[in-house]
Amino acid sequence: MTQDTINFAGQVAIVTGAGGGLGRLYALDLAARGAAVVVNDLGGSVDGSGSSASAAETVVEEIKAAGGKAIANAADVTDEAAVNAMVADTIAAFGRVDILINNAGILRDKSFAKMEMSNWNKVVDVHLNGAALCTKAVWNVMKEQGYGRIIMTTSPSGIYGNFGQANYGAAKAGLWGMMNTLGLEGAKSNIHINCIAPSAGTRMTETIMDAGTLKMLAPENITPAVIFLCSEAAPSRKVLVAAAGTYTLAEMVETQGIHLAEGDRTPEAIAANWGRIADRTDAEPVNSAMEGVAKLVKAMANA
């Protein structure tokens, strides 16, 4: 089957956390396909401590050596002034911003009983607030252009949960919610926003996975999914799950449920009808909060 080549000639991409791991691979592939790339990385450790511009600069040199265009940036994604300056520098260098990949992240895993709230706050700040700050900084640029592609990095931990990652899972689930709302707000400006949910062997996961699993979950397997979501053909408000060469779509669905008459709306009635409420037969996605409310009102009217 003949496939059209995805090309980003004339486009400009910002990739956060691109000094290594997944972000580096995204930056290299975008540049190879013609994009000018801003390689952002604070250069800290896995837990977010420390900083160094060398990681981003090394990736920029790789891109330039291969004939591509790139600049390095060491902004902390939680620093609003630094993020705004990064976008201003991008506009000064390349004139526009077409793609933003919110990839920067840290880990501070611990069971909730033992987790200090400072570690909760830091993880949520980097993953959720950092993505919000970067997205906010490019939002009006993309609106004025009438074009934009934004990728949020969620996780199976945010979709399904994972022991010891309450902070990380909460932040990653929050990105899904932000994507859904911004997808509605950006639609008329041709801004498509999606989530990637990767499982990959990287610096962030090498201490919790064995060698065999790390090899199977090579980060190179995630790049095709992200590059597709950066393209003009990308959908919007979708969660693409990627691992080991398998790609699936995660959706939140709502069951058909039941309607209880006014006099029957008791906890006991809900308990008695739980099987019907939880029955996933004919469960379907809901496209907005207002659509969800309309569904419930319609059920009441039909009853």
Summary of the structure (lengths in Angstrom):
residues: 303
radius of gyration: 21.0
end to end distance: 50.5
largest distance: 73.2
contacts: 973
relative contact order: 0.11
helix: 48%
strand: 15%
